[in-house]
Amino acid sequence: MKSYILKTLIPFAAIILLHNVQAQNIYKEKLAHTYSIVARDKVTGEMAVGVQSHWFSVGTLVSWGKSGVGVVATQSFVNPAFGPDGLELMSEGKSAEETLQLLISEDEGREVRQVAFLDANGEVAAFTGKKCIISASHIIGDNYSVQANMMLNDKVVPAMAKAFEENNDLPLADRILKVLMAAQEAGGDIRGKQSAALIVVHAEPVDNPWLDKKIDLRVEDHQEPLIELQRLLKVHKAYEHMNRGDLAMETGDMKRAMKEYGEAESLLPESLEIRYWKAVTMANNDQVQAALPVLKEIFNEDENWRELTKRLPESDLLNLSEADFKKIIEL
């Protein structure tokens, strides 16, 4: 048995020693005692996995998803093959329930596993092994499943289901965060908290693999992983607005671009990056006078942005008259 697993399982050593050699091999799997949700937005068709655990980098183990196919959360004594194998089976047309039955039936360690599958049609299937450490259970609802093991109490999973059903007016990612926070408020992992993750995939398949995950956020190690995950989601939203603003600029839609940049700035008003590129866009679109005070504030906070500005014309990212360029550089 690997040393890092032994260290983690010291409180449970007496339990493990009761198992036979075959069972001991199962406990070599990585732990991810945790709570999670797989869910689908019935309006957009987007699918998501959210997870929190007292385990380092839980997102690398638990959460799996593929656009147009489905999502998987595999936890407890993790069988990581459930992730890619589950997605492959669902991509071949197997339902979530068929996928669950096929994979669980072949797994000798099924009684220490916990797993949930959700397919692109919204069908959900989940399994909690009899030997998952209590409190352990799952609840399947309309287009979602919530599951947890090694919880402080048996109130965690019902609180998750309630939070998902009561926040159906929110975008899927925000709804998932509400569920994870409700779990923590109800007691959460008996050991505490350490890492969290959130992925969202598209309803339909994508042409390019790098576009597969609409959202892919992980908090690897943090005293307050859900608060940090919430912050990262806000940053993600801000930069999505920036991206849409850039696309609007490419098509010459200045009004739309400024609206998107404004939305980004409202989410992250402290970001020099967002304020800077908004000001550069203004300057490039005959709004130099409006851009000057913004750029002056930025230069006063960090002189490196002035140096960067000097380099933009050579890359055709700042196209101004010599007089206007001088006004900016000499702020």
Stockholm file with secondary structure:
# STOCKHOLM 1.0

chainA/1-331         MKSYILKTLIPFAAIILLHNVQAQNIYKEKLAHTYSIVARDKVTGEMAVGVQSHWFSVGTLVSWGKSGVGVVATQSFVNPAFGPDGLELMSEGKSAEETLQLLISEDEGREVRQVAFLDANGEVAAFTGKKCIISASHIIGDNYSVQANMMLNDKVVPAMAKAFEENNDLPLADRILKVLMAAQEAGGDIRGKQSAALIVVHAEPVDNPWLDKKIDLRVEDHQEPLIELQRLLKVHKAYEHMNRGDLAMETGDMKRAMKEYGEAESLLPESLEIRYWKAVTMANNDQVQAALPVLKEIFNEDENWRELTKRLPESDLLNLSEADFKKIIEL
#=GR chainA/1-331 SS CCHHHHHHTGGGHHHHTTSCHHHHHHTTSCEECEEEEEEECTTTCCEEEEEEESSTTGGGTSEEEETTTEEEEEEEECCTTHHHHHHHHHHTTCCHHHHHHHHHHTCTTGGGEEEEEEETTSCEEEEECTTSCSSCEEEEETTEEEEESSBSSTTHHHHHHHHHHHTTTSCHHHHHHHHHHHHHHHTCBTTCCCEEEEEEECSSCCSSGGGSEEEEEEECSCSSHHHHHHHHHHHHHHHHHHHHHHHHHHTTCHHHHHHHHHHHHHHCTTCHHHHHHHHHHHHHTTCHHHHHHHHHHHHHHCTHHHHHHHHTGGGTSCCCCHHHHHHHHTC
#=GC SS_cons         CCHHHHHHTGGGHHHHTTSCHHHHHHTTSCEECEEEEEEECTTTCCEEEEEEESSTTGGGTSEEEETTTEEEEEEEECCTTHHHHHHHHHHTTCCHHHHHHHHHHTCTTGGGEEEEEEETTSCEEEEECTTSCSSCEEEEETTEEEEESSBSSTTHHHHHHHHHHHTTTSCHHHHHHHHHHHHHHHTCBTTCCCEEEEEEECSSCCSSGGGSEEEEEEECSCSSHHHHHHHHHHHHHHHHHHHHHHHHHHTTCHHHHHHHHHHHHHHCTTCHHHHHHHHHHHHHTTCHHHHHHHHHHHHHHCTHHHHHHHHTGGGTSCCCCHHHHHHHHTC
//
